[in-house]
Amino acid sequence: MRNNEETEGFDGEASNTSMISGANSPYQPTTEPVHSRNVFRAIRCDLDYIKSHFGILKIIEVVLALISFIFIETIMMCSPCAGVYLFEFVSCSAFVVTGVLLLIFSLNLHTKVPHINWSLTDLINTVTSTLFFFLASVILAALNHQTGAEIAAVIFGFLVMGVYGLNTYLAVRRWRLGDSQDGPLQTSEYIRARTASRGEVESRPELQ
């Protein structure tokens, strides 16, 4: 009997000890994962970027590229059609790529993938768009049949080329300065998020 009582007492003490140690354990399962709370934190409308030079230029580029694409699509007959097809491809590609970049920067989605050099990506897009719009506009101007749609497409092609050229100049200057001026793509919200995450780790020394 004494052995049974001692065994029961030992089991009770062990269970109480395990409950106490389990309550104080830093490795308790949580009902909400740590990363799930920060998934959509950086997705917000960045009005500062939209109001900046790069945001305004991107909006103008998207609008002008769309207008150029609409004008080139209204051409029903062409011979030769190489200039029309090239201008159509350039205007559509610029509209899609620049529109996607505008959406990414406006919603702070680039902060979710910080290992990509977004300044260099934007610079490559503006440089290639400037060159291709110049070539497409020159070729379309040389091969057009003086129709209203072709003339309007050429005019808007040179206009959007000028806007892309200005964006290229500002992007090159920002790239040379190492994103220290002209609205860096690493926004203050992203920096605050990283600082807060570090603070959470420091406040929990058992995780270090």
C-alpha positions in Angstrom: 0.0 0.0 0.0 2.7 2.4 0.8 4.4 1.7 -2.5 1.2 2.5 -4.3 0.7 5.7 -2.3 4.2 6.8 -3.0 3.8 6.0 -6.7 0.6 8.0 -6.9 2.2 10.9 -5.1 5.1 10.8 -7.5 2.8 10.8 -10.5 0.8 13.7 -9.1 3.9 15.7 -8.5 5.2 14.9 -11.9 2.0 15.9 -13.6 1.9 19.1 -11.6 5.5 19.8 -12.5 4.8 19.1 -16.2 1.8 21.4 -16.1 3.8 24.2 -14.5 6.7 23.8 -16.9 4.3 23.6 -19.8 2.6 26.8 -18.8 5.9 28.6 -18.6 7.4 27.1 -21.7 8.3 29.7 -24.4 7.5 27.1 -27.1 3.7 27.0 -26.5 1.7 26.6 -29.7 -0.2 29.7 -30.7 -3.6 29.9 -32.3 -2.4 32.6 -34.8 0.9 32.1 -36.7 3.4 34.9 -36.3 3.7 35.4 -40.1 0.0 35.5 -40.8 -0.4 38.7 -38.9 2.0 40.5 -41.2 1.0 39.1 -44.6 -1.3 42.0 -45.6 0.3 44.7 -43.4 2.5 46.2 -46.2 -0.4 46.1 -48.7 -1.8 49.6 -48.6 -2.3 52.5 -50.9 0.8 54.6 -50.8 -0.4 58.2 -51.5 3.1 59.6 -51.0 4.3 57.6 -54.0 1.3 58.4 -56.2 1.9 62.1 -55.5 5.7 61.9 -56.1 7.4 62.6 -59.4 7.7 58.9 -60.3 4.1 58.1 -59.4 2.7 61.0 -61.5 5.0 60.1 -64.4 3.9 56.5 -64.3 0.2 57.5 -64.4 0.9 59.7 -67.4 2.8 56.9 -69.1 0.0 54.4 -68.6 -2.6 56.8 -69.9 -0.6 57.9 -73.0 0.4 54.3 -73.8 -3.3 53.3 -73.6 -4.3 56.2 -75.9 -1.6 55.3 -78.4 -2.7 51.7 -78.4 -6.4 52.7 -78.9 -5.5 54.9 -81.9 -3.3 52.2 -83.5 -6.1 49.7 -83.1 -8.6 51.9 -85.0 -6.5 51.5 -88.2 -8.4 49.0 -90.4 -6.2 48.9 -93.5 -2.4 49.1 -93.9 0.2 48.3 -96.5 2.8 47.7 -95.4 1.8 46.9 -91.9 5.2 46.4 -90.2 5.1 49.9 -88.6 1.5 49.4 -87.3 2.3 46.0 -85.8 5.5 47.2 -84.2 3.7 50.3 -82.7 0.9 48.1 -81.5 3.2 45.7 -79.7 5.3 48.5 -78.1 2.3 50.5 -76.9 0.5 47.4 -75.5 3.6 46.1 -73.8 4.5 49.4 -72.2 0.9 49.8 -71.0 0.9 46.4 -69.3 4.4 46.5 -67.8 4.2 50.1 -66.6 0.7 49.5 -65.2 1.9 46.5 -63.2 4.8 48.4 -61.8 2.5 51.3 -60.9 0.2 48.9 -59.1 3.1 47.3 -57.3 4.6 50.5 -56.1 1.2 52.1 -55.2 0.2 49.2 -53.0 3.7 48.7 -51.4 3.8 45.2 -52.8 7.5 45.7 -53.5 8.2 45.7 -49.8 7.2 42.0 -49.7 10.0 41.1 -52.0 12.9 43.3 -50.8 15.7 41.2 -52.4 14.7 42.5 -55.8 16.3 45.8 -56.9 13.1 47.6 -57.8 14.9 50.8 -58.7 17.0 49.0 -61.3 13.9 47.2 -62.6 12.1 50.5 -63.0 15.1 51.9 -64.7 15.3 49.1 -67.2 11.6 49.5 -68.0 11.8 53.2 -68.6 15.0 52.9 -70.8 13.6 50.1 -73.0 10.2 51.8 -73.3 11.9 55.1 -74.4 14.0 53.4 -77.1 11.1 51.2 -78.4 8.6 54.1 -78.5 11.2 56.1 -80.4 11.8 53.4 -83.0 8.1 52.5 -83.3 7.1 56.2 -83.7 9.8 56.9 -86.3 8.9 53.8 -88.4 5.2 54.5 -88.2 5.8 58.1 -89.2 7.8 56.9 -92.3 5.3 54.3 -93.4 2.0 55.8 -92.6 -0.6 56.8 -95.1 -1.4 60.2 -93.5 -4.6 58.9 -92.0 -6.0 60.6 -88.9 -5.5 57.5 -86.7 -1.9 57.0 -87.8 -1.0 60.7 -87.3 -2.6 60.7 -83.8 -0.7 57.5 -82.9 2.6 59.0 -84.0 2.0 62.2 -82.0 1.1 60.3 -78.8 4.0 57.9 -79.4 6.4 60.8 -79.3 4.7 62.3 -76.3 4.9 59.1 -74.3 8.5 58.7 -75.4 9.3 62.1 -73.9 7.6 61.2 -70.6 9.5 57.9 -70.5 12.7 59.9 -71.3 12.1 62.2 -68.3 11.4 59.2 -66.1 14.6 57.6 -67.3 16.6 60.7 -66.4 15.1 60.8 -62.9 15.6 57.1 -62.4 19.2 57.2 -63.4 19.9 60.1 -61.0 18.1 58.1 -58.2 20.1 55.0 -59.1 23.4 56.9 -59.0 22.5 58.4 -55.6 21.7 55.0 -54.2 18.0 55.7 -53.6 18.9 58.4 -51.1 16.7 61.0 -52.7 13.7 61.4 -55.0 11.4 59.0 -53.0 13.2 55.8 -52.3 11.3 52.6 -53.0 12.2 51.2 -49.6 9.4 53.1 -47.8 9.3 54.2 -44.2 6.5 51.8 -43.6 8.7 48.9 -44.5 11.5 50.2 -42.3 9.1 50.6 -39.4 7.8 47.0 -39.9 11.3 45.6 -39.8 12.2 47.7 -36.7 9.0 46.5 -35.0 9.8 42.8 -35.8 13.3 43.2 -34.3 11.8 44.8 -31.3 9.5 41.8 -30.8 12.5 39.5 -30.9 14.5 41.6 -28.4 11.5 41.7 -26.0 11.4 37.9 -26.0 14.9 36.9 -24.8 13.9 33.2 -24.6 13.9 33.2 -28.5 17.4 34.4 -28.8 
